[in-house]
Amino acid sequence: MDHQQPLEEDTIMEIKETEMLSPAGGDSKTTFRTAHFLKPIANSVHEITYNHFNLNPSSLSSGFEPKEGSFKIRFNGWLYPYTTKWVRWVDQLKPKYEPVWKKAGIFEPIMSTKSHIMKNQDLVYGVVEKWCSETNTFVFPFAEATITLEDVMVLGGYSLYGYPVFTSLEDQEMRDVEQKLIIARQQKAIDSRTPSTSMWMDIFINKGSEIEHEAFIATWLSIFVFPHKYCVVKSCLFPIAILLARGNPIALAPAVLASLYNDLSLFKKQIVDLKKCSDKSPLVLDVNLQSPFYLVQVWVWERFKNLQPQPNLINNGDHVLLRWHKVKPLNIKNVRLELDSAIDDFIWRPYVRYADKCRVFYPNDEILIPHKEDLMDKQMHSFVICLRVSELVGFESIEQYLPHRVAMQFGLDQDVPGYVSRFNATNAIAWKNYSRPFSDSDKSLYFPSRFFEADVTSRYANWWKKSVSRPQGFIKNVVPQQRSGPSSSECRPHSKVPLKFPLPKLVSCTVTIGKSCSDDSKTSKGDNIVSDDVPSNFFPKHLKTTPSESSVQDGLKAGDNIDAGAPSSLPPKQNILTPLMSSENFKHELEDVEFKEGNESNEARLSNDRSCESGTQEESYSDLCEAIAAELEERVSRLERVHRELKMARLGLI
């Protein structure tokens, strides 16, 4: 059921004084200070969407690996110099149309198509394992994180502003141009086969066509932005290509982010399906990713220091993506381990290091600006749009954007995220939600310093701890393992690590569709079904990749209904992020989380947490767990003190 009722207050931020903790946990002490949060914030147990993620104890000991040839991954939108023909076409049109491209907000995305991002498939596969389609976030042991509008704007260069992607043409002259493009596409068809992008380019390059510019923009959109699996020019993109060719901006950033979210969910679902079907049938799963999926890998490179190869140096004015042009990926033996142990290697705000190149508002000092349109420039306005929950309208799906779950990625403090209603009944309703004016209730807007390191509330720390490590899950049946430190930990999903931010208990957040492997294997999103889960060591040794570079065919049967867009095999997202437990069980799961800040000391709360856990653990190893916990926390505390001293020394504070 769609919820169309607006929130009582559509404000972006909340400011309050409360106890804060470092997200790194360890021996950090609470600090009572003024904190800035993204709304909505959960104010009661009933408002919290309980976080069930995709991991289950029965699959953790499985030695499952897919058979060779059982997995085909088609990265149709991967960024590489498509052909010499395309690069030559870009260079030919740039002198004439560069001002138009800049006006439409597509100059940087077009020029970035001359770059080459070298693919690291294991890295991409590993991070997709962490995806949860219920929240559109990656779930790591230390926190949630995700690709945001800020990432798509900075890394992809796409615009937050303009017409929606489903805009139709009203002007007769533009409709005439659209008809000419359709006729050109039909005339080049051979034997009822739709022409490929290569054949399409041959129609216009050096031919002096009056519609060459519109054809160029349509080609760019069809190959690099909203790619088709058979690499053909999609006529559904003609209207926005015509608008862009006249300097009219299109809000490509929300549409691109929606396509990335949709592909991440599809990819994750196929991983789950392959696990379920591996022993039952020789099923070959084909993953067709129809988004600029290279942005996922670049996002990981920007944020995980332990997975980051040496980037290129770039000059002022260069697009940020050039940092990774032809950079050779690292040879990583265990991607999952590196992701799980990255609590000290995760960079919450990578772009502030080169803010002058990002053209995003990252002030040196925190500022509070009265919320008036005439006082905010475009950079400030763009940053605020990235902070606000909204609906993302794409060509194939409408996705929910929830930045309040990852506030630290914007330099803001993190509290327990609240529930957000959906506004996705139609494209028009969703777009109205995305483009809604800012609320008058936001009398001033806070912009954090680029040097500020955000914290989490005490109740968030408790909520995260209780949400992801309750003994009802896999934690009660596992053997504890030691870890040497936060940066080199054996931080495996089946290890009990009794730190402040334990490893998540993940249960299924995907849905099985299409042909099932058995009658009882059908599940719905959020069901706690063992067969839906991905085993902890599920890393294919032989993933058969069918990259766009080598798999693009020059033709396609016209009967494949290309103009309708490639339909996703994933059903529409649920309209409500429904809690997955009864209210009674819900309260039991969160019994130690305080949703009204009191004067109880942090030490007392942590002591209460430990006593609650010890009372529910298996007696056979509870003492051992406590001994290991004490030793590990002491080691971690020493490392964190050294880390803080080194950081302060680098900043010249000591």
C-alpha positions as CSV (number, residue, x, y, z in Angstrom):
1,M,0.0,0.0,0.0
2,D,1.3,3.4,-0.9
3,H,1.6,6.1,1.7
4,Q,0.9,9.5,0.3
5,Q,0.6,11.4,3.6
6,P,3.4,13.9,4.2
7,L,5.5,13.9,7.3
8,E,4.3,16.3,10.0
9,E,7.5,18.3,9.6
10,D,9.5,18.1,6.5
11,T,12.6,19.5,8.0
12,I,16.1,18.3,7.2
13,M,18.1,18.7,10.4
14,E,17.6,18.4,14.1
15,I,20.0,20.0,16.6
16,K,20.1,18.9,20.2
17,E,22.5,18.4,23.1
18,T,23.2,14.8,23.9
19,E,25.8,12.2,24.8
20,M,28.0,11.3,21.8
21,L,30.5,8.4,21.1
22,S,33.1,7.9,18.6
23,P,31.9,5.5,15.8
24,A,35.1,3.5,16.2
25,G,33.9,2.3,19.7
26,G,36.9,1.0,21.6
27,D,37.4,2.8,24.9
28,S,35.9,6.1,23.7
29,K,34.2,8.1,26.4
30,T,30.9,9.8,26.0
31,T,31.0,13.5,25.3
32,F,28.0,15.7,26.1
33,R,27.8,18.3,23.3
34,T,25.6,20.0,20.7
35,A,25.1,17.6,17.8
36,H,23.5,17.9,14.4
37,F,21.4,15.1,12.9
38,L,19.6,14.3,9.7
39,K,15.9,13.7,10.1
40,P,13.8,11.7,10.6
41,I,15.1,10.4,13.9
42,A,13.4,7.5,15.7
43,N,11.7,8.8,18.8
44,S,10.2,5.5,20.0
45,V,10.6,1.8,19.6
46,H,7.6,1.6,17.2
47,E,9.2,4.1,14.8
48,I,12.3,2.1,14.2
49,T,12.6,0.0,11.1
50,Y,14.4,-3.0,12.6
51,N,17.5,-3.8,10.6
52,H,17.5,-7.4,9.4
53,F,20.3,-8.1,7.0
54,N,21.4,-10.9,4.7
55,L,23.4,-13.5,6.7
56,N,22.3,-16.7,8.5
57,P,24.1,-19.2,10.7
58,S,23.2,-22.3,8.7
59,S,25.1,-20.9,5.6
60,L,28.2,-19.7,7.4
61,S,29.9,-23.1,7.4
62,S,29.0,-23.9,3.9
63,G,31.8,-24.4,1.4
64,F,29.6,-23.4,-1.5
65,E,31.3,-22.0,-4.7
66,P,29.6,-21.6,-8.0
67,K,30.6,-23.9,-10.8
68,E,32.6,-22.5,-13.7
69,G,30.3,-20.9,-16.2
70,S,27.4,-20.7,-13.8
71,F,27.5,-17.0,-13.4
72,K,27.5,-14.4,-16.3
73,I,27.9,-10.8,-15.3
74,R,27.4,-8.2,-18.1
75,F,28.7,-4.8,-17.0
76,N,26.9,-3.0,-19.8
77,G,27.6,0.5,-18.5
78,W,31.2,0.1,-17.5
79,L,33.3,3.1,-18.3
80,Y,36.0,2.5,-20.8
81,P,37.0,4.2,-24.1
82,Y,34.2,2.7,-26.1
83,T,35.7,2.9,-29.5
84,T,38.1,5.1,-31.3
85,K,35.1,6.2,-33.4
86,W,33.3,7.4,-30.2
87,V,36.4,9.3,-28.9
88,R,36.9,11.0,-32.3
89,W,33.2,12.0,-32.3
90,V,33.5,13.6,-28.9
91,D,36.6,15.5,-29.9
92,Q,34.9,16.7,-33.1
93,L,31.8,18.1,-31.4
94,K,33.5,19.5,-28.3
95,P,34.7,22.8,-29.8
96,K,31.2,23.7,-31.0
97,Y,29.0,22.4,-28.3
98,E,31.1,22.6,-25.1
99,P,29.1,25.7,-23.9
100,V,25.8,23.9,-24.5
101,W,27.0,20.8,-22.6
102,K,28.1,22.9,-19.6
103,K,24.8,24.7,-19.6
104,A,22.9,21.4,-19.6
105,G,25.3,20.0,-16.9
106,I,26.6,17.1,-19.0
107,F,30.1,18.4,-20.0
108,E,32.0,16.4,-17.3
109,P,30.0,13.2,-17.8
110,I,30.6,13.3,-21.6
111,M,34.4,14.0,-21.3
112,S,34.7,11.3,-18.7
113,T,33.8,8.7,-21.3
114,K,37.3,9.0,-22.6
115,S,38.6,7.5,-19.3
116,H,39.1,3.9,-18.6
117,I,38.2,2.4,-15.2
118,M,39.9,-1.0,-14.9
119,K,37.5,-3.5,-13.5
120,N,38.1,-5.5,-10.3
121,Q,35.3,-8.0,-10.4
122,D,36.1,-9.6,-7.0
123,L,35.9,-6.2,-5.3
124,V,32.6,-5.4,-7.0
125,Y,31.2,-8.8,-6.1
126,G,32.4,-8.5,-2.5
127,V,30.7,-5.2,-1.8
128,V,27.5,-6.3,-3.5
129,E,27.3,-9.1,-0.9
130,K,26.9,-6.3,1.7
131,W,23.9,-4.7,-0.1
132,C,20.5,-4.6,1.6
133,S,17.7,-3.7,-0.8
134,E,15.3,-2.9,2.1
135,T,17.4,0.2,3.1
136,N,19.4,0.7,-0.1
137,T,22.6,0.6,2.0
138,F,25.7,-1.5,2.4
139,V,25.8,-3.1,5.8
140,F,29.3,-3.4,7.2
141,P,30.2,-4.6,10.7
142,F,31.0,-1.0,11.8
143,A,28.0,0.8,10.3
144,E,25.8,1.4,7.3
145,A,27.1,3.3,4.2
146,T,25.8,3.8,0.7
147,I,26.2,5.5,-2.6
148,T,24.5,8.9,-2.3
149,L,23.5,11.8,-4.5
150,E,26.7,13.4,-3.5
151,D,28.8,10.5,-4.8
152,V,26.9,10.5,-8.2
153,M,27.3,14.2,-8.5
154,V,31.0,14.2,-7.6
155,L,32.2,11.0,-9.3
156,G,29.8,10.9,-12.2
157,G,29.3,14.7,-12.7
158,Y,25.6,14.3,-13.1
159,S,23.2,17.1,-12.3
160,L,20.7,17.2,-9.4
161,Y,18.6,19.8,-11.2
162,G,16.4,20.0,-14.3
163,Y,13.5,18.2,-15.9
164,P,12.7,14.6,-14.8
165,V,13.9,11.8,-17.1
166,F,10.3,10.9,-18.0
167,T,9.7,14.4,-19.5
168,S,7.8,14.5,-22.8
169,L,8.3,17.0,-25.6
170,E,5.8,19.8,-25.9
171,D,7.4,22.0,-28.6
172,Q,6.5,21.0,-32.1
173,E,10.0,21.7,-33.5
174,M,11.5,19.3,-30.9
175,R,8.8,16.7,-31.7
176,D,9.8,16.9,-35.4
177,V,13.5,16.2,-34.4
178,E,12.4,13.2,-32.4
179,Q,10.5,11.9,-35.5
180,K,13.6,12.3,-37.6
181,L,15.7,10.3,-35.1
182,I,13.1,7.6,-35.1
183,I,13.1,7.4,-38.9
184,A,16.9,7.3,-39.1
185,R,16.9,4.4,-36.6
186,Q,14.3,2.5,-38.7
187,Q,16.1,3.1,-42.0
188,K,19.3,1.7,-40.7
189,A,17.6,-1.5,-39.5
190,I,18.7,-4.5,-41.5
191,D,16.6,-7.7,-41.7
192,S,14.3,-6.4,-39.0
193,R,17.3,-6.0,-36.6
194,T,17.7,-2.8,-34.6
195,P,21.0,-1.1,-35.5
196,S,23.8,-1.2,-33.0
197,T,25.4,2.0,-31.6
198,S,28.3,1.5,-33.9
199,M,26.0,1.4,-37.0
200,W,24.1,4.4,-35.5
201,M,27.3,6.5,-35.3
202,D,28.1,5.7,-38.9
203,I,24.8,7.5,-39.9
204,F,25.9,10.8,-38.5
205,I,29.7,11.1,-38.1
206,N,31.1,13.5,-40.8
207,K,27.8,13.4,-42.6
208,G,26.7,17.0,-41.9
209,S,23.3,15.9,-40.5
210,E,21.1,18.6,-39.0
211,I,20.3,16.3,-36.1
212,E,23.9,15.1,-35.5
213,H,24.1,16.8,-32.0
214,E,20.8,15.1,-30.8
215,A,22.0,11.8,-32.2
216,F,25.3,12.2,-30.4
217,I,23.6,12.9,-27.0
218,A,21.3,9.9,-27.6
219,T,24.3,7.7,-28.2
220,W,26.0,8.9,-25.0
221,L,22.9,8.3,-23.0
222,S,22.4,4.8,-24.5
223,I,26.0,3.6,-24.0
224,F,27.2,5.2,-20.8
225,V,24.2,6.5,-18.7
226,F,21.3,4.2,-19.2
227,P,22.9,1.4,-21.3
228,H,21.0,-1.4,-23.0
229,K,22.3,-5.0,-22.7
230,Y,22.6,-5.3,-26.5
231,C,24.3,-1.9,-26.9
232,V,21.7,-0.2,-29.1
233,V,20.4,3.3,-29.1
234,K,17.1,3.5,-27.2
235,S,14.4,5.6,-28.7
236,C,12.9,6.2,-25.2
237,L,15.9,8.4,-24.6
238,F,15.3,10.7,-27.6
239,P,13.2,13.2,-25.7
240,I,15.8,14.0,-23.0
241,A,18.5,13.9,-25.6
242,I,16.8,16.6,-27.6
243,L,16.3,18.7,-24.4
244,L,19.9,18.3,-23.4
245,A,21.1,19.2,-26.9
246,R,19.4,22.6,-26.5
247,G,21.0,23.2,-23.1
248,N,18.0,22.2,-21.0
249,P,19.3,20.4,-17.8
250,I,17.9,17.0,-16.9
251,A,18.1,15.7,-13.4
252,L,20.3,12.7,-14.3
253,A,21.8,12.2,-10.8
254,P,18.6,10.9,-9.1
255,A,17.9,8.7,-12.2
256,V,21.4,7.3,-12.3
257,L,21.4,6.6,-8.6
258,A,18.0,4.8,-8.9
259,S,19.5,2.6,-11.6
260,L,22.5,1.8,-9.4
261,Y,20.2,0.9,-6.5
262,N,18.1,-1.3,-8.8
263,D,21.1,-3.1,-10.2
264,L,22.7,-3.6,-6.8
265,S,19.4,-5.3,-5.7
266,L,19.3,-7.4,-8.8
267,F,22.9,-8.4,-8.5
268,K,22.4,-9.3,-4.8
269,K,19.3,-11.3,-5.7
270,Q,21.1,-13.3,-8.3
271,I,23.9,-14.2,-5.8
272,V,21.2,-15.5,-3.5
273,D,19.5,-17.4,-6.3
274,L,22.8,-19.0,-7.3
275,K,23.4,-20.2,-3.8
276,K,19.9,-21.8,-3.6
277,C,20.1,-23.5,-6.9
278,S,23.7,-24.7,-7.0
279,D,23.0,-28.2,-5.7
280,K,19.6,-28.6,-7.3
281,S,20.0,-27.8,-10.9
282,P,22.7,-26.7,-13.4
283,L,21.2,-23.2,-13.5
284,V,23.2,-20.5,-15.3
285,L,22.4,-17.1,-13.9
286,D,22.9,-14.1,-16.2
287,V,23.2,-10.7,-14.5
288,N,22.7,-7.8,-16.9
289,L,23.7,-4.5,-15.2
290,Q,22.2,-1.6,-17.0
291,S,23.7,1.3,-15.0
292,P,27.1,3.0,-14.8
293,F,28.2,0.3,-12.4
294,Y,31.9,1.4,-12.4
295,L,30.7,4.1,-9.9
296,V,30.3,1.3,-7.3
297,Q,33.9,0.3,-7.7
298,V,35.2,3.9,-7.6
299,W,33.0,4.5,-4.5
300,V,34.8,1.7,-2.8
301,W,38.2,2.9,-3.9
302,E,37.5,6.4,-2.6
303,R,36.3,5.2,0.8
304,F,38.3,2.1,1.8
305,K,42.0,2.9,2.3
306,N,42.8,-0.8,2.6
307,L,41.3,-1.5,-0.8
308,Q,42.6,1.6,-2.6
309,P,45.2,1.4,-5.3
310,Q,47.5,4.4,-5.9
311,P,45.4,7.1,-7.6
312,N,46.6,9.6,-10.2
313,L,47.4,13.1,-9.3
314,I,44.9,15.5,-10.9
315,N,45.0,19.2,-11.6
316,N,42.5,21.9,-10.7
317,G,39.6,21.7,-13.1
318,D,40.1,18.0,-13.8
319,H,37.2,15.7,-13.2
320,V,37.6,13.7,-10.0
321,L,37.2,10.4,-12.0
322,L,40.5,11.0,-13.6
323,R,42.1,10.0,-10.3
324,W,41.3,6.4,-11.3
325,H,42.0,6.5,-15.1
326,K,43.8,3.3,-16.0
327,V,44.7,2.6,-12.4
328,K,45.5,-1.0,-11.9
329,P,43.4,-2.6,-9.1
330,L,45.0,-4.3,-6.1
331,N,45.2,-8.1,-6.0
332,I,43.1,-8.7,-2.9
333,K,43.1,-12.2,-1.5
334,N,40.0,-11.9,0.7
335,V,37.7,-9.0,-0.2
336,R,35.2,-9.9,2.5
337,L,37.8,-9.8,5.2
338,E,39.1,-6.5,4.1
339,L,35.6,-5.0,4.0
340,D,34.7,-6.4,7.4
341,S,37.9,-5.2,9.1
342,A,37.9,-1.7,7.7
343,I,36.6,0.2,10.7
344,D,39.8,2.3,10.8
345,D,40.2,2.3,7.1
346,F,36.8,3.7,6.1
347,I,36.8,7.3,5.0
348,W,33.5,8.9,5.7
349,R,34.1,12.1,3.7
350,P,36.7,11.4,1.0
351,Y,35.9,14.4,-1.2
352,V,36.8,17.1,1.3
353,R,40.4,16.3,0.6
354,Y,40.1,17.9,-2.8
355,A,37.1,20.1,-2.3
356,D,38.4,22.7,-4.8
357,K,38.1,20.0,-7.6
358,C,34.7,18.8,-6.5
359,R,32.9,22.1,-6.7
360,V,30.8,21.0,-3.7
361,F,30.3,23.2,-0.6
362,Y,32.8,22.0,2.0
363,P,33.7,25.0,4.2
364,N,36.8,25.1,6.3
365,D,34.8,26.2,9.3
366,E,31.3,25.2,10.3
367,I,28.7,27.7,9.5
368,L,25.0,28.2,10.2
369,I,23.2,30.0,7.3
370,P,19.6,31.4,7.5
371,H,17.5,29.3,5.2
372,K,16.8,31.8,2.5
373,E,17.1,31.0,-1.2
374,D,18.9,34.3,-1.9
375,L,21.6,33.5,0.7
376,M,22.5,30.0,-0.7
377,D,24.5,29.5,-3.9
378,K,24.1,26.5,-6.1
379,Q,26.8,24.5,-4.3
380,M,25.1,25.0,-1.0
381,H,21.7,24.1,-2.4
382,S,23.1,21.0,-4.0
383,F,24.6,19.8,-0.7
384,V,21.3,20.3,1.0
385,I,19.5,18.2,-1.6
386,C,21.9,15.4,-0.9
387,L,20.9,15.5,2.8
388,R,17.1,15.1,2.3
389,V,15.2,11.9,2.2
390,S,13.4,11.5,-1.1
391,E,12.2,9.3,-4.0
392,L,14.6,8.7,-6.9
393,V,12.8,8.4,-10.3
394,G,14.6,6.2,-12.7
395,F,13.6,4.6,-16.0
396,E,12.9,1.1,-14.6
397,S,12.2,1.8,-10.9
398,I,11.5,4.3,-8.2
399,E,14.0,3.9,-5.4
400,Q,14.0,5.3,-1.9
401,Y,16.8,7.7,-0.9
402,L,17.6,7.5,2.8
403,P,20.6,9.7,3.7
404,H,19.6,10.0,7.3
405,R,20.9,6.4,7.7
406,V,24.4,7.5,6.7
407,A,24.6,11.0,8.1
408,M,28.4,10.7,8.9
409,Q,29.0,10.6,5.1
410,F,28.0,14.2,5.2
411,G,29.9,15.2,8.3
412,L,26.8,15.1,10.5
413,D,26.2,13.1,13.6
414,Q,24.3,9.8,13.5
415,D,21.2,8.9,15.6
416,V,18.8,6.0,15.3
417,P,17.2,6.5,11.9
418,G,13.4,6.9,11.8
419,Y,10.9,5.4,9.4
420,V,10.2,7.1,6.1
421,S,6.9,6.8,4.2
422,R,6.9,6.1,0.5
423,F,5.7,8.4,-2.2
424,N,6.1,6.1,-5.2
425,A,2.6,5.4,-6.6
426,T,3.5,7.1,-9.9
427,N,6.5,8.8,-11.5
428,A,4.8,12.2,-11.1
429,I,4.2,11.7,-7.4
430,A,7.7,10.5,-6.8
431,W,9.2,13.4,-8.7
432,K,7.1,15.8,-6.7
433,N,8.6,14.4,-3.6
434,Y,12.1,14.7,-4.9
435,S,11.7,18.3,-6.1
436,R,9.5,19.6,-3.3
437,P,10.5,23.0,-1.9
438,F,12.4,23.2,1.4
439,S,10.3,23.5,4.5
440,D,9.9,26.9,6.2
441,S,10.5,25.0,9.5
442,D,14.3,24.9,8.6
443,K,15.0,28.4,9.7
444,S,18.8,27.9,9.4
445,L,21.0,25.2,7.8
446,Y,24.2,23.9,9.3
447,F,27.2,23.1,7.2
448,P,29.9,21.2,9.0
449,S,33.6,21.9,8.7
450,R,35.4,19.7,6.2
451,F,37.7,18.7,9.1
452,F,35.0,17.7,11.5
453,E,34.7,14.0,12.4
454,A,31.1,13.1,13.3
455,D,30.1,10.8,16.1
456,V,27.1,8.6,17.1
457,T,24.7,9.0,19.9
458,S,24.9,6.7,22.9
459,R,21.5,5.3,22.1
460,Y,22.6,4.6,18.5
461,A,25.6,2.7,19.8
462,N,23.3,0.6,22.0
463,W,20.7,0.2,19.2
464,W,23.3,-0.9,16.7
465,K,24.8,-3.3,19.2
466,K,21.4,-4.8,20.1
467,S,20.1,-4.8,16.5
468,V,23.0,-6.8,15.0
469,S,24.2,-9.1,17.8
470,R,21.3,-10.5,19.7
471,P,21.9,-14.2,20.8
472,Q,18.7,-15.3,19.0
473,G,20.8,-15.3,15.8
474,F,24.0,-17.0,14.8
475,I,26.0,-15.6,17.7
476,K,24.9,-18.2,20.1
477,N,26.1,-21.2,18.1
478,V,29.6,-20.1,17.1
479,V,33.1,-20.5,18.3
480,P,34.8,-17.2,19.3
481,Q,38.0,-16.3,17.4
482,Q,40.7,-13.9,18.3
483,R,41.6,-10.8,16.4
484,S,44.9,-8.9,16.6
485,G,43.6,-5.4,16.1
486,P,41.0,-3.3,14.3
487,S,43.0,-2.9,11.1
488,S,44.1,-6.5,10.7
489,S,41.3,-8.4,12.3
490,E,40.0,-11.8,11.3
491,C,36.6,-10.1,11.3
492,R,34.6,-12.9,9.9
493,P,30.8,-13.0,10.0
494,H,30.9,-16.2,12.2
495,S,33.2,-14.7,14.8
496,K,31.9,-13.2,18.0
497,V,33.8,-10.0,18.4
498,P,32.6,-8.4,21.7
499,L,33.4,-4.8,20.7
500,K,31.2,-1.7,20.8
501,F,30.0,-2.3,17.3
502,P,29.7,-6.1,16.8
503,L,29.3,-7.8,13.5
504,P,25.8,-7.7,12.0
505,K,23.4,-10.5,12.1
506,L,22.1,-10.5,8.6
507,V,19.0,-12.1,7.3
508,S,17.4,-12.1,3.9
509,C,16.3,-8.8,2.4
510,T,15.8,-10.0,-1.1
511,V,12.9,-11.7,-2.9
512,T,12.9,-14.7,-5.1
513,I,11.2,-14.2,-8.5
514,G,10.7,-16.2,-11.7
515,K,11.4,-19.9,-11.7
516,S,12.1,-21.3,-8.4
517,C,14.4,-24.2,-7.7
518,S,11.7,-25.8,-5.6
519,D,8.1,-25.2,-4.6
520,D,9.1,-24.2,-1.1
521,S,11.9,-21.8,-2.0
522,K,9.7,-18.7,-2.8
523,T,10.2,-16.0,-0.3
524,S,9.2,-12.4,0.2
525,K,11.5,-9.6,1.2
526,G,12.4,-9.7,4.8
527,D,11.5,-13.3,5.4
528,N,14.0,-15.0,7.7
529,I,14.5,-18.0,5.4
530,V,17.7,-20.0,5.7
531,S,17.8,-20.8,2.0
532,D,17.9,-17.2,1.0
533,D,21.2,-16.4,2.6
534,V,24.6,-16.0,1.2
535,P,27.3,-18.1,2.8
536,S,30.2,-16.3,4.4
537,N,32.8,-17.8,2.1
538,F,30.8,-17.5,-1.1
539,F,33.4,-16.1,-3.5
540,P,33.3,-17.6,-7.0
541,K,36.7,-18.6,-8.3
542,H,35.4,-18.8,-11.9
543,L,33.0,-16.0,-12.5
544,K,32.3,-15.9,-16.2
545,T,32.3,-12.2,-17.2
546,T,30.8,-11.1,-20.4
547,P,32.1,-7.5,-20.6
548,S,30.5,-5.0,-22.9
549,E,33.8,-4.5,-24.7
550,S,33.7,-8.0,-26.2
551,S,30.1,-9.1,-26.1
552,V,28.3,-6.3,-27.9
553,Q,26.6,-7.6,-31.0
554,D,26.0,-5.4,-34.1
555,G,22.4,-6.4,-34.3
556,L,19.3,-7.3,-32.4
557,K,16.0,-8.7,-33.4
558,A,13.4,-5.9,-33.4
559,G,11.0,-8.1,-31.6
560,D,12.9,-7.6,-28.3
561,N,10.9,-4.5,-27.5
562,I,13.9,-2.3,-27.0
563,D,12.0,1.0,-26.9
564,A,10.3,-0.1,-23.8
565,G,13.6,-0.2,-22.0
566,A,15.1,-3.4,-20.7
567,P,12.6,-4.5,-18.1
568,S,14.1,-5.4,-14.8
569,S,13.5,-8.9,-13.5
570,L,13.2,-7.4,-10.0
571,P,9.7,-6.6,-8.8
572,P,9.0,-3.1,-7.5
573,K,10.2,-2.3,-4.1
574,Q,7.7,-2.6,-1.3
575,N,6.0,0.6,-0.5
576,I,6.7,0.3,3.2
577,L,9.8,-0.8,5.0
578,T,7.7,-3.0,7.3
579,P,9.1,-4.1,10.6
580,L,9.9,-7.7,10.4
581,M,8.9,-8.6,14.0
582,S,5.8,-8.4,16.2
583,S,5.7,-5.5,18.6
584,E,6.3,-7.9,21.5
585,N,9.4,-9.4,20.0
586,F,10.5,-6.0,18.8
587,K,10.5,-4.6,22.3
588,H,12.4,-7.7,23.5
589,E,15.1,-7.1,20.9
590,L,15.6,-3.5,21.9
591,E,15.0,-3.9,25.6
592,D,18.3,-2.2,26.6
593,V,18.0,0.8,24.2
594,E,17.0,4.0,25.8
595,F,15.0,6.3,23.6
596,K,14.8,9.1,26.1
597,E,18.3,10.4,27.1
598,G,18.7,10.2,30.8
599,N,21.4,10.9,33.3
600,E,22.5,7.3,33.5
601,S,26.3,7.1,33.1
602,N,27.8,5.5,30.1
603,E,29.6,3.0,32.3
604,A,26.3,1.9,33.9
605,R,24.7,1.4,30.5
606,L,27.5,-0.6,29.1
607,S,27.6,-2.7,32.2
608,N,23.9,-3.4,31.8
609,D,24.5,-4.4,28.2
610,R,27.2,-6.8,29.2
611,S,25.0,-8.4,31.9
612,C,22.1,-8.8,29.5
613,E,24.3,-10.5,27.0
614,S,26.1,-12.8,29.4
615,G,22.8,-14.0,30.7
616,T,21.7,-15.3,27.3
617,Q,25.0,-16.8,26.0
618,E,25.8,-20.5,26.2
619,E,27.3,-21.3,29.6
620,S,30.0,-23.5,28.0
621,Y,31.9,-20.6,26.6
622,S,30.6,-17.4,28.3
623,D,33.6,-17.1,30.6
624,L,36.0,-17.6,27.7
625,C,34.2,-14.9,25.7
626,E,34.5,-12.4,28.5
627,A,38.2,-13.1,28.9
628,I,38.8,-12.7,25.3
629,A,36.7,-9.6,25.2
630,A,38.7,-8.0,28.0
631,E,42.0,-8.7,26.3
632,L,40.9,-7.5,22.9
633,E,39.3,-4.3,24.2
634,E,42.6,-3.6,26.0
635,R,44.6,-4.1,22.8
636,V,42.1,-2.1,20.8
637,S,42.2,0.7,23.3
638,R,46.0,0.9,23.0
639,L,45.8,1.0,19.3
640,E,43.2,3.7,19.2
641,R,45.2,5.9,21.6
642,V,48.2,5.6,19.3
643,H,46.0,6.3,16.3
644,R,44.6,9.4,17.8
645,E,48.0,10.7,18.8
646,L,49.3,10.1,15.3
647,K,46.3,11.9,13.8
648,M,46.7,14.9,16.1
649,A,50.4,15.0,15.3
650,R,49.6,15.1,11.6
651,L,47.1,17.9,12.1
652,G,49.7,19.8,14.2
653,L,47.5,19.7,17.3
654,I,50.3,18.4,19.5
